[in-house]
Structures are given as structure tokens and as C-alpha cells.
């Protein structure tokens, strides 16, 4: 699938950039993924998913310096691996949680609190998904990857004040969405 996606890139320079990224950084990305998911096939799937997403963000990659790009690729792989681990855990734990909920009395405050907490989490996820890619990526880099605004600005090819505005606007959009859904 990845080979077809790369071949489908119309711009020769962009196609060459993605091929070069894949060739030069595949081993590093695979090692990072495999250290987290502990399965070769799952690690290859993580790297492929990251590469497919990077194709969609090719304009962000063009201006990156090699050191920042390497760090960004590792962060992307780490995030994708964590997301997959969480999804796998969530699938297993959902069955377990459902069974535990059946065993609790209907009026259980713990069950109600857990359901409310899950609804809050889903509201935040929906608010984040409603952001445009740049805002969502900037927030993820700032709060999840704990990158500095200067590092994020370099990756985006923007000034620190420019990336700060993007992050502030994204936080404002999330807050507005949560207020609209009456979570704030």
C-alpha cells in the first residue's frame, strides 16, 4: 500500500523526498516501533501508517532540517505506536469494563462516575478531531510530545510567535467546542 501511495505522488521532488525519508530512516523508525509494540509485523504497520500520514504532510517536511526531521519521525512513530497500544488495550479493557459494570448495582456512583469520565474523554477527542491538521499537530507536539515552541516552530517553518498563535487558537477552538457541548 505504501509503495502505491508513494508512486501516486505527482510531484517528482515530493516523491523523491518521501522515498529518501523512507530509505534513510526506515531502520530507525522500525527499531523505535519494535521497541514499543514488541512485534515485527505490528512495527512495520506502525512505520507504514506514519509514512502514509507524512505523505499527506509533505509540505511540512520540505523545509525541515535533517536533525529536526529525524526527531519528528521518531516522535511520529512513538505516537503511532502508543495510539495502537492504547487502542488494543482499550478493546480488551472495554470487554473487561463491560463485565465489571454488569456486576455493579445500577445505582453505583463508581459506575456513573466512570461513564461520565468516558463521556468527557470522548468530548475532548471530538474537539481535537474537529481541529485542522496544523492545529491538532501543533497541540500534540506541545502537550503530548512535550516539544518546545521553538522546536515546533522550526518544524512548521514559522516564528515562535506564529506557532504560539496556532497553539492558542487550537486551545481556544477546543474550549469553545467543549463549552458548546456543555463540558466547561
N, C-alpha and C positions, 0 to 999 in steps of 0.2 A: 504494500500500500504506500509506503514512504517513497519507494522508487518512482511510483506513478505520480505522486504528488510533486516530487522534485522535477520530474520530466515535464509536468504540466505548467511549470513556471515559465511565463512567456519571455520575460526579460533575461537575456543571456547572462548579464552581470549578476543578477539576483540568483539565478540558478547556480552559477559558479560559486557564489558566496555560500549558499546553503550546502552545496557539495563539499566545499572546502571545510566548512564548520563540521560537517558530519565526519569527513575523513580525518581531520586533525584532532577532533575532540571526542570521537566515539568511545575510545577505550577509557578515557577519564569518566565520561558520563556513565558508561556501563558499570565501571568499578563502583562509582558512588551509588548507583541504583541497586546494584547487587549487595552492597554492604548494608543496605536498608531493608530490601524485600527478601533477601536470602534465597532467591530462586532465579536462575539464569533466564528462563523464559519470561518471567514477570519483569525482570530487569530490562530485558530487550523491549518489552512492551512499554515500559516507562520511557525509555530513550526515544522510541518511535513516537509516542504521544507528545513528548517535548518537542521533537523535531517538527512534527506536524503543526504544533502551535507556533513555533518560531517562524515557519513559512508565512503564517498569517501576520507576523510582526516584523517582516523583513525590513521595513523602513526604520525601525528602531535599531536593528542590528548593524545597518550600514555604517553609522558613524561611531560605533564603539571602538575603543582602543582594545588591543588584544588582552591585556590583563583584566580589564573590566568585563570583557566578553566572557572570558574563562570563568570568572566568579559568577557571572549572571547565569551561565549554562549550568554550573554546579548547583546554584540556588534553585533553578527551574527543575532540575532532576530531583533534588531533595524534596521540593514542594509536591511534585507529582507523586513521588514515592509515598510521602506522608499521606497525601489525599487517598491513594489507593489502599494503604494500610488502614486508614480510618474507615473508608467505605467497606472494606472487607470485615473489619471489626464491628462496624455498625450493623451490617447484615446479620452477623452471628449474634450480636448482642440484642438486636431487635427481637429475635425469637425468644431469647432468654428473658428480656424485659417484658415481653408479652405474657409469658408464662408466670412471671412474678406478679404482674398486675392482676392476672386472673385469681391468684391466691390471696390477694389483699381484699379486705372488705370494700364495698363500693364507697363508703364514706371516709376512706383512709385519706388523711391530709397529705401523707407522703406521695400517694399516687397522684393526687390532684396537683401537688407542687411539681412533681416530675413532668406531668403533662403540660403545665403552664411553662415550665422551663424549656421544654422541647418546642413549644409554640413560639417562645421568644427567640430561640435559636433559629428556627425556620424563618421568622420575620427578618432577622438580621441577614440571613443568607439571601432571601429575596431582595432585600435592599441592596446588597452588594452586587447581585446579579443584574440589577437594573442600571448599574453604573456603566459608562462606556469603558472600553478596554483599557484606555490610558489611565483613567481614574482608578479602576479596580487594580491594575498592576502597580500603580504608584502606592496605593494603600497597602497592598500586600507586601511590597518591598519594605515600606516604612515600618509597619507594625508586626508583620509575620516574620519577615527575613531580618528585621532589625537593622536595615541598612541606613546609613546617614543620608540626609537630604542632599549633601554634596555628591555622594556616590550615585544616588538615583538621578540627580540632575545630569551627571556625566553620561549615564546610560541613555537618557532621553535626549541628550544634546540640548539641554536647556540650562538656564541660570538657576541658582539655588532659590531665588525669589520666585521664579516661574514655577518650579516644581512645588514649592511651598503653597502657591496659589492652587495648583492642581489638587494637592492633598487636602487643603482646606475646603475646596469646593466639593470634593468627593465626600468628606466628612459631613458637610452641610447637606448634601443630597441624601446620604444615609439617614441623617437625623430627621429630615423632612419626611422621608418615607415611613420611618418608624412613628413619627407623630401622626401622620395620616392614618396609619393602622392602629393608632392609639396605644402604642407601647411606651411612648415617652410622655 
